[in-house]
Amino acid sequence: MDEVKISTGFMKSLIAKAVRKVIKDKIGITVDITLNDIYVSHDDKGAHVRLNAAADMSQSEFAKITATIMD
């Protein structure tokens, strides 16, 4: 099993930017994401990604998320 911990600020900011774009494109919600830790492990069964993240958004964006979940 191979494991990688992504800890540089540059890489975490690139990944956070990609995650923000996917959320905006797929759900239509603008959210600011900060990635604290990223761990990736890979073996014959596949890859496992573990994130420690924080997200900030407006009340209206949060209401959109909860409405999406409730549908």
PQR file of N, CA, C, O and H, with PARSE charges and radii, in Angstrom:
ATOM      1  N   MET A   1       0.853  -1.173   0.000 -0.4000 1.5000
ATOM      2  CA  MET A   1       0.000   0.000   0.000 -0.0000 2.0000
ATOM      3  C   MET A   1       0.895   1.231   0.000  0.5500 1.7000
ATOM      4  O   MET A   1       1.821   1.338   0.804 -0.5500 1.4000
ATOM      5  N   ASP A   2       0.614   2.146  -0.897 -0.4000 1.5000
ATOM      6  CA  ASP A   2       1.320   3.417  -0.968 -0.0000 2.0000
ATOM      7  C   ASP A   2       0.477   4.490  -0.292  0.5500 1.7000
ATOM      8  O   ASP A   2      -0.744   4.512  -0.440 -0.5500 1.4000
ATOM      9  H   ASP A   2      -0.138   2.060  -1.550  0.4000 1.0000
ATOM     10  N   GLU A   3       1.130   5.377   0.448 -0.4000 1.5000
ATOM     11  CA  GLU A   3       0.433   6.472   1.107 -0.0000 2.0000
ATOM     12  C   GLU A   3       1.156   7.780   0.816  0.5500 1.7000
ATOM     13  O   GLU A   3       2.385   7.836   0.770 -0.5500 1.4000
ATOM     14  H   GLU A   3       2.123   5.360   0.568  0.4000 1.0000
ATOM     15  N   VAL A   4       0.366   8.824   0.621 -0.4000 1.5000
ATOM     16  CA  VAL A   4       0.902  10.159   0.366 -0.0000 2.0000
ATOM     17  C   VAL A   4       0.168  11.134   1.263  0.5500 1.7000
ATOM     18  O   VAL A   4      -1.057  11.087   1.373 -0.5500 1.4000
ATOM     19  H   VAL A   4      -0.632   8.778   0.659  0.4000 1.0000
ATOM     20  N   LYS A   5       0.917  12.018   1.905 -0.4000 1.5000
ATOM     21  CA  LYS A   5       0.324  13.116   2.651 -0.0000 2.0000
ATOM     22  C   LYS A   5       0.685  14.389   1.905  0.5500 1.7000
ATOM     23  O   LYS A   5       1.862  14.685   1.695 -0.5500 1.4000
ATOM     24  H   LYS A   5       1.912  12.057   1.816  0.4000 1.0000
ATOM     25  N   ILE A   6      -0.331  15.140   1.505 -0.4000 1.5000
ATOM     26  CA  ILE A   6      -0.101  16.397   0.804 -0.0000 2.0000
ATOM     27  C   ILE A   6      -0.143  17.506   1.847  0.5500 1.7000
ATOM     28  O   ILE A   6      -1.181  17.760   2.457 -0.5500 1.4000
ATOM     29  H   ILE A   6      -1.287  14.901   1.675  0.4000 1.0000
ATOM     30  N   SER A   7       0.997  18.163   2.046 -0.4000 1.5000
ATOM     31  CA  SER A   7       1.069  19.146   3.120 -0.0000 2.0000
ATOM     32  C   SER A   7       1.520  20.529   2.673  0.5500 1.7000
ATOM     33  O   SER A   7       1.470  21.468   3.467 -0.5500 1.4000
ATOM     34  H   SER A   7       1.841  17.956   1.551  0.4000 1.0000
ATOM     35  N   THR A   8       1.962  20.684   1.422 -0.4000 1.5000
ATOM     36  CA  THR A   8       2.403  22.008   0.997 -0.0000 2.0000
ATOM     37  C   THR A   8       1.197  22.902   0.729  0.5500 1.7000
ATOM     38  O   THR A   8       0.181  22.458   0.194 -0.5500 1.4000
ATOM     39  H   THR A   8       2.002  19.921   0.777  0.4000 1.0000
ATOM     40  N   GLY A   9       1.329  24.136   1.103 -0.4000 1.5000
ATOM     41  CA  GLY A   9       0.250  25.092   0.903 -0.0000 2.0000
ATOM     42  C   GLY A   9      -0.126  25.257  -0.560  0.5500 1.7000
ATOM     43  O   GLY A   9      -1.300  25.427  -0.890 -0.5500 1.4000
ATOM     44  H   GLY A   9       2.154  24.496   1.538  0.4000 1.0000
ATOM     45  N   PHE A  10       0.868  25.208  -1.434 -0.4000 1.5000
ATOM     46  CA  PHE A  10       0.620  25.361  -2.870 -0.0000 2.0000
ATOM     47  C   PHE A  10      -0.273  24.243  -3.391  0.5500 1.7000
ATOM     48  O   PHE A  10      -1.262  24.510  -4.074 -0.5500 1.4000
ATOM     49  H   PHE A  10       1.822  25.070  -1.166  0.4000 1.0000
ATOM     50  N   MET A  11       0.059  23.009  -3.081 -0.4000 1.5000
ATOM     51  CA  MET A  11      -0.739  21.869  -3.565 -0.0000 2.0000
ATOM     52  C   MET A  11      -2.135  21.878  -2.943  0.5500 1.7000
ATOM     53  O   MET A  11      -3.122  21.610  -3.629 -0.5500 1.4000
ATOM     54  H   MET A  11       0.862  22.792  -2.526  0.4000 1.0000
ATOM     55  N   LYS A  12      -2.220  22.185  -1.647 -0.4000 1.5000
ATOM     56  CA  LYS A  12      -3.532  22.224  -1.003 -0.0000 2.0000
ATOM     57  C   LYS A  12      -4.409  23.318  -1.617  0.5500 1.7000
ATOM     58  O   LYS A  12      -5.616  23.130  -1.770 -0.5500 1.4000
ATOM     59  H   LYS A  12      -1.419  22.402  -1.090  0.4000 1.0000
ATOM     60  N   SER A  13      -3.808  24.460  -1.968 -0.4000 1.5000
ATOM     61  CA  SER A  13      -4.607  25.530  -2.567 -0.0000 2.0000
ATOM     62  C   SER A  13      -5.068  25.149  -3.971  0.5500 1.7000
ATOM     63  O   SER A  13      -6.182  25.496  -4.363 -0.5500 1.4000
ATOM     64  H   SER A  13      -2.828  24.612  -1.844  0.4000 1.0000
ATOM     65  N   LEU A  14      -4.234  24.444  -4.737 -0.4000 1.5000
ATOM     66  CA  LEU A  14      -4.659  23.977  -6.066 -0.0000 2.0000
ATOM     67  C   LEU A  14      -5.817  22.993  -5.965  0.5500 1.7000
ATOM     68  O   LEU A  14      -6.778  23.078  -6.730 -0.5500 1.4000
ATOM     69  H   LEU A  14      -3.329  24.162  -4.418  0.4000 1.0000
ATOM     70  N   ILE A  15      -5.727  22.073  -5.036 -0.4000 1.5000
ATOM     71  CA  ILE A  15      -6.792  21.073  -4.865 -0.0000 2.0000
ATOM     72  C   ILE A  15      -8.071  21.747  -4.376  0.5500 1.7000
ATOM     73  O   ILE A  15      -9.163  21.414  -4.837 -0.5500 1.4000
ATOM     74  H   ILE A  15      -4.946  22.003  -4.415  0.4000 1.0000
ATOM     75  N   ALA A  16      -7.941  22.697  -3.442 -0.4000 1.5000
ATOM     76  CA  ALA A  16      -9.114  23.418  -2.938 -0.0000 2.0000
ATOM     77  C   ALA A  16      -9.793  24.190  -4.065  0.5500 1.7000
ATOM     78  O   ALA A  16     -11.021  24.241  -4.131 -0.5500 1.4000
ATOM     79  H   ALA A  16      -7.054  22.968  -3.067  0.4000 1.0000
ATOM     80  N   LYS A  17      -9.003  24.788  -4.948 -0.4000 1.5000
ATOM     81  CA  LYS A  17      -9.567  25.517  -6.089 -0.0000 2.0000
ATOM     82  C   LYS A  17     -10.349  24.573  -6.999  0.5500 1.7000
ATOM     83  O   LYS A  17     -11.433  24.917  -7.470 -0.5500 1.4000
ATOM     84  H   LYS A  17      -8.006  24.747  -4.895  0.4000 1.0000
ATOM     85  N   ALA A  18      -9.804  23.387  -7.246 -0.4000 1.5000
ATOM     86  CA  ALA A  18     -10.501  22.406  -8.076 -0.0000 2.0000
ATOM     87  C   ALA A  18     -11.802  21.959  -7.417  0.5500 1.7000
ATOM     88  O   ALA A  18     -12.822  21.833  -8.094 -0.5500 1.4000
ATOM     89  H   ALA A  18      -8.923  23.107  -6.863  0.4000 1.0000
ATOM     90  N   VAL A  19     -11.782  21.720  -6.111 -0.4000 1.5000
ATOM     91  CA  VAL A  19     -12.989  21.303  -5.384 -0.0000 2.0000
ATOM     92  C   VAL A  19     -14.044  22.404  -5.438  0.5500 1.7000
ATOM     93  O   VAL A  19     -15.221  22.119  -5.660 -0.5500 1.4000
ATOM     94  H   VAL A  19     -10.953  21.822  -5.561  0.4000 1.0000
ATOM     95  N   ARG A  20     -13.633  23.675  -5.235 -0.4000 1.5000
ATOM     96  CA  ARG A  20     -14.576  24.796  -5.333 -0.0000 2.0000
ATOM     97  C   ARG A  20     -15.234  24.841  -6.709  0.5500 1.7000
ATOM     98  O   ARG A  20     -16.440  25.064  -6.813 -0.5500 1.4000
ATOM     99  H   ARG A  20     -12.677  23.907  -5.055  0.4000 1.0000
ATOM    100  N   LYS A  21     -14.450  24.629  -7.764 -0.4000 1.5000
ATOM    101  CA  LYS A  21     -14.981  24.667  -9.130 -0.0000 2.0000
ATOM    102  C   LYS A  21     -15.985  23.536  -9.361  0.5500 1.7000
ATOM    103  O   LYS A  21     -17.032  23.755  -9.971 -0.5500 1.4000
ATOM    104  H   LYS A  21     -13.470  24.447  -7.680  0.4000 1.0000
ATOM    105  N   VAL A  22     -15.676  22.342  -8.884 -0.4000 1.5000
ATOM    106  CA  VAL A  22     -16.596  21.213  -9.052 -0.0000 2.0000
ATOM    107  C   VAL A  22     -17.900  21.478  -8.318  0.5500 1.7000
ATOM    108  O   VAL A  22     -18.978  21.223  -8.854 -0.5500 1.4000
ATOM    109  H   VAL A  22     -14.825  22.165  -8.388  0.4000 1.0000
ATOM    110  N   ILE A  23     -17.811  21.991  -7.090 -0.4000 1.5000
ATOM    111  CA  ILE A  23     -19.034  22.290  -6.324 -0.0000 2.0000
ATOM    112  C   ILE A  23     -19.853  23.349  -7.041  0.5500 1.7000
ATOM    113  O   ILE A  23     -21.076  23.234  -7.127 -0.5500 1.4000
ATOM    114  H   ILE A  23     -16.935  22.198  -6.654  0.4000 1.0000
ATOM    115  N   LYS A  24     -19.195  24.377  -7.555 -0.4000 1.5000
ATOM    116  CA  LYS A  24     -19.907  25.442  -8.273 -0.0000 2.0000
ATOM    117  C   LYS A  24     -20.569  24.900  -9.537  0.5500 1.7000
ATOM    118  O   LYS A  24     -21.723  25.223  -9.818 -0.5500 1.4000
ATOM    119  H   LYS A  24     -18.202  24.471  -7.485  0.4000 1.0000
ATOM    120  N   ASP A  25     -19.842  24.072 -10.306 -0.4000 1.5000
ATOM    121  CA  ASP A  25     -20.381  23.536 -11.556 -0.0000 2.0000
ATOM    122  C   ASP A  25     -21.495  22.515 -11.332  0.5500 1.7000
ATOM    123  O   ASP A  25     -22.489  22.516 -12.057 -0.5500 1.4000
ATOM    124  H   ASP A  25     -18.905  23.810 -10.078  0.4000 1.0000
ATOM    125  N   LYS A  26     -21.336  21.648 -10.340 -0.4000 1.5000
ATOM    126  CA  LYS A  26     -22.297  20.555 -10.127 -0.0000 2.0000
ATOM    127  C   LYS A  26     -23.516  20.977  -9.319  0.5500 1.7000
ATOM    128  O   LYS A  26     -24.635  20.557  -9.616 -0.5500 1.4000
ATOM    129  H   LYS A  26     -20.528  21.647  -9.751  0.4000 1.0000
ATOM    130  N   ILE A  27     -23.305  21.811  -8.292 -0.4000 1.5000
ATOM    131  CA  ILE A  27     -24.396  22.147  -7.380 -0.0000 2.0000
ATOM    132  C   ILE A  27     -24.848  23.601  -7.552  0.5500 1.7000
ATOM    133  O   ILE A  27     -25.980  23.946  -7.213 -0.5500 1.4000
ATOM    134  H   ILE A  27     -22.397  22.152  -8.051  0.4000 1.0000
ATOM    135  N   GLY A  28     -23.965  24.446  -8.076 -0.4000 1.5000
ATOM    136  CA  GLY A  28     -24.312  25.852  -8.259 -0.0000 2.0000
ATOM    137  C   GLY A  28     -24.155  26.678  -7.005  0.5500 1.7000
ATOM    138  O   GLY A  28     -24.817  27.704  -6.851 -0.5500 1.4000
ATOM    139  H   GLY A  28     -23.046  24.166  -8.352  0.4000 1.0000
ATOM    140  N   ILE A  29     -23.293  26.249  -6.110 -0.4000 1.5000
ATOM    141  CA  ILE A  29     -23.096  26.932  -4.838 -0.0000 2.0000
ATOM    142  C   ILE A  29     -21.664  27.438  -4.758  0.5500 1.7000
ATOM    143  O   ILE A  29     -20.717  26.706  -5.045 -0.5500 1.4000
ATOM    144  H   ILE A  29     -22.755  25.415  -6.235  0.4000 1.0000
ATOM    145  N   THR A  30     -21.515  28.709  -4.361 -0.4000 1.5000
ATOM    146  CA  THR A  30     -20.198  29.289  -4.173 -0.0000 2.0000
ATOM    147  C   THR A  30     -19.779  29.076  -2.727  0.5500 1.7000
ATOM    148  O   THR A  30     -20.461  29.513  -1.800 -0.5500 1.4000
ATOM    149  H   THR A  30     -22.284  29.304  -4.127  0.4000 1.0000
ATOM    150  N   VAL A  31     -18.658  28.407  -2.545 -0.4000 1.5000
ATOM    151  CA  VAL A  31     -18.188  28.082  -1.205 -0.0000 2.0000
ATOM    152  C   VAL A  31     -16.674  28.282  -1.164  0.5500 1.7000
ATOM    153  O   VAL A  31     -15.975  27.992  -2.135 -0.5500 1.4000
ATOM    154  H   VAL A  31     -18.103  28.052  -3.298  0.4000 1.0000
ATOM    155  N   ASP A  32     -16.175  28.778  -0.036 -0.4000 1.5000
ATOM    156  CA  ASP A  32     -14.731  28.940   0.147 -0.0000 2.0000
ATOM    157  C   ASP A  32     -14.235  27.755   0.962  0.5500 1.7000
ATOM    158  O   ASP A  32     -14.689  27.537   2.085 -0.5500 1.4000
ATOM    159  H   ASP A  32     -16.742  29.013   0.753  0.4000 1.0000
ATOM    160  N   ILE A  33     -13.309  26.992   0.402 -0.4000 1.5000
ATOM    161  CA  ILE A  33     -12.829  25.772   1.046 -0.0000 2.0000
ATOM    162  C   ILE A  33     -11.372  25.931   1.433  0.5500 1.7000
ATOM    163  O   ILE A  33     -10.556  26.408   0.644 -0.5500 1.4000
ATOM    164  H   ILE A  33     -12.941  27.169  -0.510  0.4000 1.0000
ATOM    165  N   THR A  34     -11.051  25.529   2.656 -0.4000 1.5000
ATOM    166  CA  THR A  34      -9.676  25.471   3.133 -0.0000 2.0000
ATOM    167  C   THR A  34      -9.372  24.016   3.445  0.5500 1.7000
ATOM    168  O   THR A  34     -10.058  23.400   4.261 -0.5500 1.4000
ATOM    169  H   THR A  34     -11.714  25.142   3.297  0.4000 1.0000
ATOM    170  N   LEU A  35      -8.351  23.462   2.803 -0.4000 1.5000
ATOM    171  CA  LEU A  35      -7.941  22.082   3.065 -0.0000 2.0000
ATOM    172  C   LEU A  35      -6.809  22.096   4.081  0.5500 1.7000
ATOM    173  O   LEU A  35      -5.772  22.720   3.857 -0.5500 1.4000
ATOM    174  H   LEU A  35      -7.794  23.963   2.141  0.4000 1.0000
ATOM    175  N   ASN A  36      -7.011  21.410   5.191 -0.4000 1.5000
ATOM    176  CA  ASN A  36      -5.997  21.345   6.237 -0.0000 2.0000
ATOM    177  C   ASN A  36      -5.044  20.179   6.018  0.5500 1.7000
ATOM    178  O   ASN A  36      -3.828  20.366   6.037 -0.5500 1.4000
ATOM    179  H   ASN A  36      -7.854  20.903   5.373  0.4000 1.0000
ATOM    180  N   ASP A  37      -5.569  18.998   5.815 -0.4000 1.5000
ATOM    181  CA  ASP A  37      -4.759  17.803   5.581 -0.0000 2.0000
ATOM    182  C   ASP A  37      -5.377  16.985   4.462  0.5500 1.7000
ATOM    183  O   ASP A  37      -6.600  16.905   4.338 -0.5500 1.4000
ATOM    184  H   ASP A  37      -6.557  18.846   5.799  0.4000 1.0000
ATOM    185  N   ILE A  38      -4.528  16.383   3.653 -0.4000 1.5000
ATOM    186  CA  ILE A  38      -4.975  15.489   2.590 -0.0000 2.0000
ATOM    187  C   ILE A  38      -4.093  14.250   2.631  0.5500 1.7000
ATOM    188  O   ILE A  38      -2.868  14.341   2.539 -0.5500 1.4000
ATOM    189  H   ILE A  38      -3.535  16.448   3.754  0.4000 1.0000
ATOM    190  N   TYR A  39      -4.729  13.097   2.771 -0.4000 1.5000
ATOM    191  CA  TYR A  39      -4.016  11.814   2.763 -0.0000 2.0000
ATOM    192  C   TYR A  39      -4.585  10.962   1.627  0.5500 1.7000
ATOM    193  O   TYR A  39      -5.802  10.870   1.465 -0.5500 1.4000
ATOM    194  H   TYR A  39      -5.723  13.023   2.846  0.4000 1.0000
ATOM    195  N   VAL A  40      -3.722  10.355   0.862 -0.4000 1.5000
ATOM    196  CA  VAL A  40      -4.148   9.470  -0.213 -0.0000 2.0000
ATOM    197  C   VAL A  40      -3.431   8.143  -0.030  0.5500 1.7000
ATOM    198  O   VAL A  40      -2.206   8.109   0.086 -0.5500 1.4000
ATOM    199  H   VAL A  40      -2.734  10.430   0.994  0.4000 1.0000
ATOM    200  N   SER A  41      -4.187   7.045  -0.005 -0.4000 1.5000
ATOM    201  CA  SER A  41      -3.576   5.714   0.033 -0.0000 2.0000
ATOM    202  C   SER A  41      -4.082   4.945  -1.183  0.5500 1.7000
ATOM    203  O   SER A  41      -5.212   5.130  -1.636 -0.5500 1.4000
ATOM    204  H   SER A  41      -5.182   7.072  -0.100  0.4000 1.0000
ATOM    205  N   HIS A  42      -3.222   4.087  -1.692 -0.4000 1.5000
ATOM    206  CA  HIS A  42      -3.538   3.360  -2.916 -0.0000 2.0000
ATOM    207  C   HIS A  42      -3.041   1.929  -2.785  0.5500 1.7000
ATOM    208  O   HIS A  42      -1.911   1.687  -2.360 -0.5500 1.4000
ATOM    209  H   HIS A  42      -2.305   3.937  -1.324  0.4000 1.0000
ATOM    210  N   ASP A  43      -3.903   0.977  -3.157 -0.4000 1.5000
ATOM    211  CA  ASP A  43      -3.503  -0.434  -3.199 -0.0000 2.0000
ATOM    212  C   ASP A  43      -4.208  -1.099  -4.379  0.5500 1.7000
ATOM    213  O   ASP A  43      -4.768  -0.414  -5.235 -0.5500 1.4000
ATOM    214  H   ASP A  43      -4.821   1.173  -3.503  0.4000 1.0000
ATOM    215  N   ASP A  44      -4.184  -2.407  -4.424 -0.4000 1.5000
ATOM    216  CA  ASP A  44      -4.793  -3.131  -5.545 -0.0000 2.0000
ATOM    217  C   ASP A  44      -6.308  -2.937  -5.631  0.5500 1.7000
ATOM    218  O   ASP A  44      -6.893  -3.079  -6.705 -0.5500 1.4000
ATOM    219  H   ASP A  44      -3.730  -2.963  -3.728  0.4000 1.0000
ATOM    220  N   LYS A  45      -6.942  -2.613  -4.504 -0.4000 1.5000
ATOM    221  CA  LYS A  45      -8.390  -2.430  -4.478 -0.0000 2.0000
ATOM    222  C   LYS A  45      -8.821  -1.062  -4.978  0.5500 1.7000
ATOM    223  O   LYS A  45      -9.974  -0.883  -5.374 -0.5500 1.4000
ATOM    224  H   LYS A  45      -6.467  -2.498  -3.631  0.4000 1.0000
ATOM    225  N   GLY A  46      -7.907  -0.088  -4.967 -0.4000 1.5000
ATOM    226  CA  GLY A  46      -8.247   1.258  -5.419 -0.0000 2.0000
ATOM    227  C   GLY A  46      -7.584   2.313  -4.562  0.5500 1.7000
ATOM    228  O   GLY A  46      -6.644   2.034  -3.818 -0.5500 1.4000
ATOM    229  H   GLY A  46      -6.971  -0.233  -4.646  0.4000 1.0000
ATOM    230  N   ALA A  47      -8.083   3.517  -4.676 -0.4000 1.5000
ATOM    231  CA  ALA A  47      -7.528   4.649  -3.944 -0.0000 2.0000
ATOM    232  C   ALA A  47      -8.512   5.109  -2.870  0.5500 1.7000
ATOM    233  O   ALA A  47      -9.728   5.011  -3.034 -0.5500 1.4000
ATOM    234  H   ALA A  47      -8.847   3.743  -5.280  0.4000 1.0000
ATOM    235  N   HIS A  48      -7.963   5.605  -1.781 -0.4000 1.5000
ATOM    236  CA  HIS A  48      -8.759   6.143  -0.679 -0.0000 2.0000
ATOM    237  C   HIS A  48      -8.210   7.531  -0.372  0.5500 1.7000
ATOM    238  O   HIS A  48      -7.014   7.693  -0.133 -0.5500 1.4000
ATOM    239  H   HIS A  48      -6.975   5.685  -1.647  0.4000 1.0000
ATOM    240  N   VAL A  49      -9.092   8.535  -0.378 -0.4000 1.5000
ATOM    241  CA  VAL A  49      -8.685   9.909  -0.109 -0.0000 2.0000
ATOM    242  C   VAL A  49      -9.360  10.354   1.183  0.5500 1.7000
ATOM    243  O   VAL A  49     -10.570  10.201   1.350 -0.5500 1.4000
ATOM    244  H   VAL A  49     -10.064   8.403  -0.572  0.4000 1.0000
ATOM    245  N   ARG A  50      -8.569  10.901   2.084 -0.4000 1.5000
ATOM    246  CA  ARG A  50      -9.104  11.421   3.352 -0.0000 2.0000
ATOM    247  C   ARG A  50      -8.764  12.903   3.432  0.5500 1.7000
ATOM    248  O   ARG A  50      -7.603  13.293   3.303 -0.5500 1.4000
ATOM    249  H   ARG A  50      -7.586  11.025   1.948  0.4000 1.0000
ATOM    250  N   LEU A  51      -9.785  13.720   3.646 -0.4000 1.5000
ATOM    251  CA  LEU A  51      -9.619  15.168   3.711 -0.0000 2.0000
ATOM    252  C   LEU A  51     -10.010  15.700   5.072  0.5500 1.7000
ATOM    253  O   LEU A  51     -10.959  15.216   5.689 -0.5500 1.4000
ATOM    254  H   LEU A  51     -10.727  13.403   3.751  0.4000 1.0000
ATOM    255  N   ASN A  52      -9.281  16.693   5.537 -0.4000 1.5000
ATOM    256  CA  ASN A  52      -9.679  17.494   6.676 -0.0000 2.0000
ATOM    257  C   ASN A  52      -9.853  18.893   6.111  0.5500 1.7000
ATOM    258  O   ASN A  52      -8.875  19.548   5.751 -0.5500 1.4000
ATOM    259  H   ASN A  52      -8.510  17.086   5.035  0.4000 1.0000
ATOM    260  N   ALA A  53     -11.094  19.351   6.033 -0.4000 1.5000
ATOM    261  CA  ALA A  53     -11.376  20.605   5.335 -0.0000 2.0000
ATOM    262  C   ALA A  53     -12.361  21.464   6.125  0.5500 1.7000
ATOM    263  O   ALA A  53     -13.107  20.977   6.975 -0.5500 1.4000
ATOM    264  H   ALA A  53     -11.889  18.819   6.325  0.4000 1.0000
ATOM    265  N   ALA A  54     -12.334  22.752   5.813 -0.4000 1.5000
ATOM    266  CA  ALA A  54     -13.302  23.699   6.356 -0.0000 2.0000
ATOM    267  C   ALA A  54     -13.938  24.438   5.188  0.5500 1.7000
ATOM    268  O   ALA A  54     -13.269  24.718   4.193 -0.5500 1.4000
ATOM    269  H   ALA A  54     -11.727  23.147   5.123  0.4000 1.0000
ATOM    270  N   ALA A  55     -15.215  24.754   5.299 -0.4000 1.5000
ATOM    271  CA  ALA A  55     -15.921  25.466   4.231 -0.0000 2.0000
ATOM    272  C   ALA A  55     -16.679  26.646   4.810  0.5500 1.7000
ATOM    273  O   ALA A  55     -17.341  26.532   5.842 -0.5500 1.4000
ATOM    274  H   ALA A  55     -15.758  24.526   6.107  0.4000 1.0000
ATOM    275  N   ASP A  56     -16.572  27.775   4.135 -0.4000 1.5000
ATOM    276  CA  ASP A  56     -17.311  28.985   4.516 -0.0000 2.0000
ATOM    277  C   ASP A  56     -18.222  29.380   3.366  0.5500 1.7000
ATOM    278  O   ASP A  56     -17.829  29.345   2.200 -0.5500 1.4000
ATOM    279  H   ASP A  56     -16.034  27.867   3.298  0.4000 1.0000
ATOM    280  N   MET A  57     -19.461  29.761   3.720 -0.4000 1.5000
ATOM    281  CA  MET A  57     -20.434  30.167   2.707 -0.0000 2.0000
ATOM    282  C   MET A  57     -21.463  31.077   3.353  0.5500 1.7000
ATOM    283  O   MET A  57     -21.535  31.183   4.577 -0.5500 1.4000
ATOM    284  H   MET A  57     -19.780  29.789   4.667  0.4000 1.0000
ATOM    285  N   SER A  58     -22.248  31.723   2.527 -0.4000 1.5000
ATOM    286  CA  SER A  58     -23.300  32.600   3.028 -0.0000 2.0000
ATOM    287  C   SER A  58     -24.482  31.765   3.530  0.5500 1.7000
ATOM    288  O   SER A  58     -24.583  30.569   3.257 -0.5500 1.4000
ATOM    289  H   SER A  58     -22.189  31.637   1.533  0.4000 1.0000
ATOM    290  N   GLN A  59     -25.359  32.424   4.262 -0.4000 1.5000
ATOM    291  CA  GLN A  59     -26.571  31.756   4.766 -0.0000 2.0000
ATOM    292  C   GLN A  59     -27.428  31.256   3.612  0.5500 1.7000
ATOM    293  O   GLN A  59     -27.999  30.168   3.686 -0.5500 1.4000
ATOM    294  H   GLN A  59     -25.277  33.396   4.484  0.4000 1.0000
ATOM    295  N   SER A  60     -27.519  32.047   2.545 -0.4000 1.5000
ATOM    296  CA  SER A  60     -28.366  31.634   1.421 -0.0000 2.0000
ATOM    297  C   SER A  60     -27.781  30.415   0.710  0.5500 1.7000
ATOM    298  O   SER A  60     -28.527  29.541   0.269 -0.5500 1.4000
ATOM    299  H   SER A  60     -27.055  32.931   2.485  0.4000 1.0000
ATOM    300  N   GLU A  61     -26.447  30.349   0.593 -0.4000 1.5000
ATOM    301  CA  GLU A  61     -25.815  29.184  -0.021 -0.0000 2.0000
ATOM    302  C   GLU A  61     -26.013  27.951   0.862  0.5500 1.7000
ATOM    303  O   GLU A  61     -26.247  26.855   0.354 -0.5500 1.4000
ATOM    304  H   GLU A  61     -25.841  31.060   0.952  0.4000 1.0000
ATOM    305  N   PHE A  62     -25.920  28.125   2.170 -0.4000 1.5000
ATOM    306  CA  PHE A  62     -26.160  27.011   3.095 -0.0000 2.0000
ATOM    307  C   PHE A  62     -27.602  26.517   2.976  0.5500 1.7000
ATOM    308  O   PHE A  62     -27.858  25.315   3.032 -0.5500 1.4000
ATOM    309  H   PHE A  62     -25.730  29.016   2.584  0.4000 1.0000
ATOM    310  N   ALA A  63     -28.542  27.454   2.810 -0.4000 1.5000
ATOM    311  CA  ALA A  63     -29.949  27.076   2.635 -0.0000 2.0000
ATOM    312  C   ALA A  63     -30.129  26.263   1.352  0.5500 1.7000
ATOM    313  O   ALA A  63     -30.918  25.318   1.325 -0.5500 1.4000
ATOM    314  H   ALA A  63     -28.333  28.431   2.765  0.4000 1.0000
ATOM    315  N   LYS A  64     -29.393  26.629   0.275 -0.4000 1.5000
ATOM    316  CA  LYS A  64     -29.462  25.857  -0.971 -0.0000 2.0000
ATOM    317  C   LYS A  64     -28.967  24.427  -0.757  0.5500 1.7000
ATOM    318  O   LYS A  64     -29.552  23.473  -1.270 -0.5500 1.4000
ATOM    319  H   LYS A  64     -28.752  27.396   0.297  0.4000 1.0000
ATOM    320  N   ILE A  65     -27.878  24.292   0.008 -0.4000 1.5000
ATOM    321  CA  ILE A  65     -27.338  22.953   0.275 -0.0000 2.0000
ATOM    322  C   ILE A  65     -28.341  22.107   1.037  0.5500 1.7000
ATOM    323  O   ILE A  65     -28.598  20.959   0.673 -0.5500 1.4000
ATOM    324  H   ILE A  65     -27.402  25.067   0.425  0.4000 1.0000
ATOM    325  N   THR A  66     -28.904  22.668   2.084 -0.4000 1.5000
ATOM    326  CA  THR A  66     -29.863  21.892   2.880 -0.0000 2.0000
ATOM    327  C   THR A  66     -31.119  21.572   2.066  0.5500 1.7000
ATOM    328  O   THR A  66     -31.697  20.499   2.236 -0.5500 1.4000
ATOM    329  H   THR A  66     -28.695  23.600   2.379  0.4000 1.0000
ATOM    330  N   ALA A  67     -31.549  22.471   1.192 -0.4000 1.5000
ATOM    331  CA  ALA A  67     -32.703  22.182   0.351 -0.0000 2.0000
ATOM    332  C   ALA A  67     -32.379  21.056  -0.632  0.5500 1.7000
ATOM    333  O   ALA A  67     -33.227  20.208  -0.911 -0.5500 1.4000
ATOM    334  H   ALA A  67     -31.079  23.342   1.053  0.4000 1.0000
ATOM    335  N   THR A  68     -31.147  21.051  -1.156 -0.4000 1.5000
ATOM    336  CA  THR A  68     -30.733  19.997  -2.068 -0.0000 2.0000
ATOM    337  C   THR A  68     -30.719  18.654  -1.362  0.5500 1.7000
ATOM    338  O   THR A  68     -31.137  17.646  -1.933 -0.5500 1.4000
ATOM    339  H   THR A  68     -30.458  21.740  -0.929  0.4000 1.0000
ATOM    340  N   ILE A  69     -30.245  18.632  -0.133 -0.4000 1.5000
ATOM    341  CA  ILE A  69     -30.172  17.397   0.642 -0.0000 2.0000
ATOM    342  C   ILE A  69     -31.575  16.871   0.953  0.5500 1.7000
ATOM    343  O   ILE A  69     -31.807  15.662   0.923 -0.5500 1.4000
ATOM    344  H   ILE A  69     -29.906  19.450   0.331  0.4000 1.0000
ATOM    345  N   MET A  70     -32.498  17.767   1.247 -0.4000 1.5000
ATOM    346  CA  MET A  70     -33.846  17.363   1.651 -0.0000 2.0000
ATOM    347  C   MET A  70     -34.684  16.869   0.480  0.5500 1.7000
ATOM    348  O   MET A  70     -35.686  16.188   0.698 -0.5500 1.4000
ATOM    349  H   MET A  70     -32.310  18.749   1.271  0.4000 1.0000
ATOM    350  N   ASP A  71     -34.308  17.191  -0.757 -0.4000 1.5000
ATOM    351  CA  ASP A  71     -35.097  16.755  -1.922 -0.0000 2.0000
ATOM    352  C   ASP A  71     -34.940  15.290  -2.192  0.5500 1.7000
ATOM    353  O   ASP A  71     -35.536  14.768  -3.135 -0.5500 1.4000
ATOM    354  H   ASP A  71     -33.495  17.744  -0.935  0.4000 1.0000
TER
END
